[in-house]
Amino acid sequence: MKQLIAVFRREVRQMTARPIYLVSSVIVTVFACIFFLTLMNEGVPQKLPIGIVDHDHTTISRMLRREIDAGQGVEVIAEYMNFTEARQAMQRGEIYAFVELPEQMYSDMLAMKRPTVTVYANDAYLLGGMLSYKQLMTMVNLASGAMQREVMRGRGMRDGDIMPLIQPVVIDNHMLGNPWANYPIYLATTILPGILGLMVLTLCAFAITHEIKVGTSEEWMETAGGNIFTAISGKMLPYTILFTLLGWIVNIVLFGFMHFPMNGSFAFLCLATLVYVAAMQAAAVVVTSLVPVPRMAICLCVLYGVLAFSLSGFTYPVESMKPAFQAWSYLVPLRYYYLITVDQMLMGVSVAKSCLWLALMGAAMLLPLPLAKRLRNALLYHNYPDD
């Protein structure tokens, strides 16, 4: 225990003596929180620019344009003469989508010929294209129902007989966990822990390999009494405390000040943050044990940390990935942290059901054990290729 405390104090002195530790932890966390929490402070992008191609030029087409423009999601910024002009504007990035109203739309409606209204969206901008397309389709369908109702009223039908024809099945939609469709609730609760994990990886790999680079690894091992487990535990402990506190602060900001939904146990999520930080530290130790060269270890940690964003499953379902990537996702602690966040934040499931993900994430801390001797030899004898 005395040797562990000695290594701990030695690492604290090194942390306070180098500004890079502060920049790589506190300042980056603060910047990431400010950036992602103010990126979409309205929850969902509003007033996305779209266009309209009106070939009909009747009161119905003008009414449809007003209805589309009245929504909060999109804003009609231009009316184009033909399809080519609208397509070119969308390709230039001036609009995310446009709707084309056909000729004789009003007369075809009166004749019950079902005119076709076409919606085009640019899915190269995933979020903008998807939201504008959804908003346009909703408004076009609502306008279509309103127009059918007016035509049927003109034919003398009663409202009680019209609505079953227009909408025979009524959909009662309830969004679970996030009824506001607030996009930052999905984004910030995963991307901020992902950035935190990336900082843990790089900073811990730097702390270990820097000892080798400057030739102080023998002194470090001597302080630990030659015990590699004491040396690693004492060196990682200050970073465990630092990054766990930062993770808890992020949780307090998200669920306290930003009022993100928390339908489960906040205390269990904070415990998962501690285990997540320790698991990412274990991953950094594994990388430095395999490749105890500073530049290579840090590059591999960055690669592993960046791929964790995709393999965690919050942007693309793991179940739809190739089998090789599905297997790889089980080696990513962010995957388990994301599942715990969904369980506790949105679904509100019992803590017992999330303990499996916590146990699998904690199992990552055992991965450095088989490589302990290799890392000890690298620290003491520098028996690794340095090219």
Secondary structure, 3 states (H helix, E strand, C coil): CHHHHHHHHHHHHHHHHCHHHHHHHHHHHHHHHHHHHHHCCCCCCCCEEEEEEECCCCHHHHHHHHHHHHCCCEEEEEEECCHHHHHHHHHCCCCCEEEEECCCHHHHHHCCCCCCCEEEECCCCHHHHHHHHHHHHHHHHHHHHHHHHHHHHHCCCCHHHHHHHHCCCCCCCCCCCCCCCCHHHHHHHHHHHHHHHHHHHHHHHHHHHHHHHHCCHHHHHHHCCCCHHHHHHHHHHHHHHHHHHHHHHHHHHHHHHCCCCCCCCHHHHHHHHHHHHHHHHHHHHHHHHHCCCHHHHHHHHHHHHHHHHHHCCCCCCHHHCCHHHHHHHCCCHHHHHHHHHHHHHHHCCCHHHHHHHHHHHHHHHHCCHHHHHHHHHHHHHCCCCCC
